[in-house]
Amino acid sequence: MKLSIITINRNNAAGLDKTMRSVASQSFREIEYVVIDGASTDGSVEVIKSMESEFAHLKWVSEPDSGIYNAMNKGIRMASGDYIQILNSGDCLAADDVTEKMIAALQKDSRPSILYGNMIKCFPDGRRMVDKCFAGQEVTMMGMFMGSLNHDSTFIRCDLFEKYGCYDENLKIVSDWKWFVQVIILGGEKPQYVDLNVT
């Protein structure tokens, strides 16, 4: 099973370096890493080039885009993994073995369409909060009015983007929320939860 991790970046070289290092440190090695840079001018491209040797399967581009969802869709179209995780610049994986554990959970649950775990939110004052999202409860429309799955701690089976389409690029924000509503609420896909700090 191959995982494609997609990182979107624009003029955040320090955050990109942090994110790329967390992916490179994973014990699970069957990762296709896709970096979509929005024509950064702050040294981000140099960060990508300096890290190229750390990855067996790295694809990247640095070119203008029309927004974050255009960049995400570009990454999705470049990806060839069985599952996709979107881990944007500045985000990082919670531990070196977290991908290995998520893949094991996918195989245990017979390749669910969506598998999600926990996201640790880190605040400027040093506080940390573990966001468990729906924590395995049924995802309803009322629940989606209150929140959404955190895309950085969610593994999405790649064929869902073929079945339901990619993110709506007409929206500047919440396009990922709209996509989850289309797929889970309207499409009937059943997300699976694992109580694991992913990002």
Residue pairs with C-beta under 8 A, 6 or more apart in sequence:
1 30
1 82
1 83
1 103
1 106
1 107
2 30
2 31
2 32
2 80
2 81
2 82
2 83
3 28
3 30
3 31
3 32
3 81
3 82
3 83
3 84
3 85
3 99
3 103
3 155
4 31
4 32
4 33
4 34
4 79
4 80
4 81
4 83
4 84
4 85
4 158
5 23
5 31
5 32
5 33
5 34
5 84
5 85
5 86
5 87
6 34
6 35
6 36
6 72
6 75
6 76
6 79
6 84
6 85
6 86
6 87
7 16
7 19
7 20
7 23
7 33
7 34
7 35
7 36
7 75
7 86
7 87
7 88
7 89
8 36
8 38
8 68
8 71
8 72
8 75
8 86
8 88
8 89
9 15
9 16
9 19
9 35
9 36
9 37
9 38
9 40
9 44
9 88
9 89
10 37
10 38
10 39
10 40
10 44
10 71
10 89
11 38
11 40
11 41
11 42
11 44
12 40
12 42
12 44
12 89
12 90
13 40
13 42
13 43
13 44
13 46
13 47
15 89
15 90
16 35
16 37
16 44
16 47
16 48
16 89
16 90
17 47
17 51
18 90
18 92
19 87
19 88
19 89
19 90
19 91
19 92
20 33
20 35
20 47
20 48
20 51
20 54
21 51
21 92
22 87
22 92
22 93
23 31
23 33
23 55
23 87
23 93
24 51
24 54
24 55
25 93
25 96
26 93
26 96
26 97
26 98
26 99
26 100
27 96
27 97
27 99
27 100
28 97
28 99
28 100
28 103
29 56
31 55
31 56
31 57
31 81
31 99
32 57
32 59
32 79
32 80
32 81
33 55
33 57
33 58
33 59
34 58
34 59
34 60
34 75
34 78
34 79
35 48
35 58
35 59
35 60
35 61
36 60
36 61
36 65
36 71
36 72
36 74
36 75
36 78
37 44
37 45
37 48
37 60
37 61
37 62
37 63
38 62
38 63
38 64
38 65
38 71
39 62
39 63
39 64
39 65
40 62
44 62
45 62
48 60
48 62
51 58
52 58
59 78
61 74
61 78
65 71
65 74
66 169
67 169
67 172
69 167
69 168
69 169
69 171
69 175
69 176
70 169
72 86
72 166
72 167
72 176
73 166
73 167
73 169
75 86
76 84
76 158
76 161
76 166
77 166
79 158
81 158
82 111
82 157
82 158
83 106
83 115
83 155
83 156
83 157
83 158
84 155
84 156
84 157
84 158
84 161
85 152
85 154
85 155
85 156
86 151
86 152
86 154
87 93
87 152
87 199
88 152
91 152
91 199
92 199
93 99
93 198
93 199
94 120
94 197
94 198
94 199
95 197
98 117
98 196
98 197
98 198
101 194
101 196
102 115
102 117
102 155
102 194
102 196
102 198
105 115
105 192
105 194
105 196
106 112
106 115
106 155
109 115
109 192
111 157
112 157
112 190
112 191
112 192
113 156
113 157
113 160
113 183
113 189
113 190
113 191
114 149
114 154
114 155
114 156
114 157
114 160
114 183
114 184
114 189
114 190
114 191
114 192
115 154
115 155
115 191
115 192
115 193
115 194
116 133
116 134
116 149
116 150
116 153
116 154
116 155
116 191
116 192
116 193
116 194
116 198
117 153
117 154
117 193
117 194
117 195
117 196
117 197
117 198
118 130
118 131
118 132
118 133
118 153
118 195
118 196
118 197
118 198
119 130
119 131
119 133
119 150
119 152
119 153
119 197
119 198
119 199
120 128
120 129
120 130
120 131
120 197
120 199
121 128
121 129
121 130
121 131
122 128
123 129
130 197
131 150
132 195
133 147
133 148
133 149
133 150
133 153
133 193
134 143
134 147
134 149
134 191
134 193
135 193
135 195
136 193
136 195
137 143
139 149
139 180
139 184
139 185
139 191
140 185
141 181
141 185
144 177
144 180
144 181
144 184
144 185
148 176
148 177
148 180
149 180
149 191
150 199
151 176
152 198
152 199
153 198
153 199
154 191
160 183
160 189
163 187
164 179
164 182
164 183
164 187
166 179
167 175
167 176
167 178
167 179
168 175
168 178
168 179
169 175
171 178
183 189
184 190
184 191
